[in-house]
Amino acid sequence: MAVFTPVSAEEAAAFIAPLKLGKLTSLRGISDGIENTNYFVTTPAGEFVLTLFERLCEEELSFYLQLMLHLTRKGIPVPKPRADDGGRIIFELNGKPASVVTKLEGRHCLEPEPHHCEQVGEMLGRMHEAGSDFEFEQVNLRGFGWWLRAADQIVPFLDGERRGVLLDELRFQQALASDSLYHTLPRGPIHGDLFRDNVLFASAPALDSPKGADKLSGFFDFYFAASDVLIFDVAVCLNDWCIDRQTGALLPAMATPFLEAYDRTRPLTALERRYLPAVLRTAALRFWLSRLVDLHFPRESTLLHAHDPEHFFRVLCHHRRALSF
């Protein structure tokens, strides 16, 4: 992601030596994203991603990296953490917790078509099924408590309309969080941030991919993963993959294949379908707030690109207008 902590080639070479990857031949900072420092690392063994975690502690990282290991063992295409001879996967570099994971092949699809949404829905369902026996748990660090702290920070920057929407939506979400029936929804490990730039597609022969030449090759960036209701992941995807960016409205041509593919892999319960409209609002609020914080309280970075919060304001306002399935 953005480069907050510089790493020299010499430092990277010394860091990867215990991982038996071979001699470092290339080190390149990655400009996408806003949370951690990431570099592409190239050695004779292939390409890898070196991540320095700017905010997370070792206990939190253990959940994320162990989840990734668990999913790779279940056949889900996610980056695999590299271990040293002692089995360690969390290290330290320049004063920050750090890890190295395999680099997935493929490219982002920033203008998806229905067959891309269908593949994401199917793989998300497979991922949720694969995570059903994952033994660790992690509170959602961007859950309700964080929303309240973030709202206190950004309210002074909002105009009257946006301030009113924010405060009213927080009341709605507090009621949802207090709803005992909501807490009976199926739970498990979620990705929490499965946007278009966290999914890769690789070119595939037409016979292998009759609906298009792009075949989903992996999910990555699990550093907002948590134990939560599974339909939060569904809502995050619908709000990004299946949305009209001008109006914030869901596009049936995209949402329908996504939901049908997910449902074939992991059938949604009747209760999940009932609560999905509310959780679409939850997901929109979470990312509206995080983008507002990043906009108004930027951190220093050599390659930082902040995202426009207005997109999720539009999405949230649309969902608030009695969206239902």
Secondary structure, 3 states (H helix, E strand, C coil): CCCCCCCCHHHHHHHHHHHCCCCCCEEEECCCCCCCEEEEEEECCEEEEEEECCCCCHHHHHHHHHHHHHHHHCCCCCCCECCCCCCCCCEEECCEEEEEEECCCCECCCCCCHHHHHHHHHHHHHHHHHHHHCCCCCCCCCCHHHHHHHHHHHHHHCCHHHHHHHHHHHHHHHHHHCCCCHHHCCEEEECCCCCHHHEEEEECCCCCCCCCCEEEEEECCCCCCEEEECHHHHHHHHHHHCECCCCCCECHHHHHHHHHHHHHHCCCCHHHHHHHHHHHHHHHHHHHHHHHHHHHCCCCCCCCCCCCCHHHHHHHHHHHCCCCC
